């Protein structure tokens, strides 16, 4: 069986035989899968009337465990956005009733962001929908192949996740 990447790579090999286009065999497929995953995420989150960024913040709070709260600085590290962006996101999530700001008991100037019951229910439902769609994306792989692929991708990503 041939996929679109096979056709693309064959065309480049024909047109540019002087180049090693082997990286395209992997990375073009990863790129195409990324687009399918983005679509699956949008569909899963739309069921809960969420944007992807909202899910990212709410899920960071949910993963934190009880009492489902983090400081804005911790949320920055979890979501990789700027301070100004995070402030705006917290404001918008608070306006929707998904989070609340609480005074930080250890720092009078600081705040903690806590997931509300409504936010928890929403992020849980969005995660359920996302996992169902992700299972569909992986349906053509057996369990062993999926674990092997996860291991290979981990090895590819580790240098990017290493602390700087």
Protein Blocks (a to p, Z undefined) as FASTA:
>chain_A
ZZfklmmmmmmmmmmmmbccklmmmmmmmmmmmmmmmmmmmmmmmmnopafklmmmmmmm
mmnopehiadfklmmmmnopafklmmmmmmmmmmnopaccdddfkbmkbccddddfklmm
mmmmmmmmmmmmmmmmmmmpcfklmmmmmmmmmmmmmmmmpcZZ
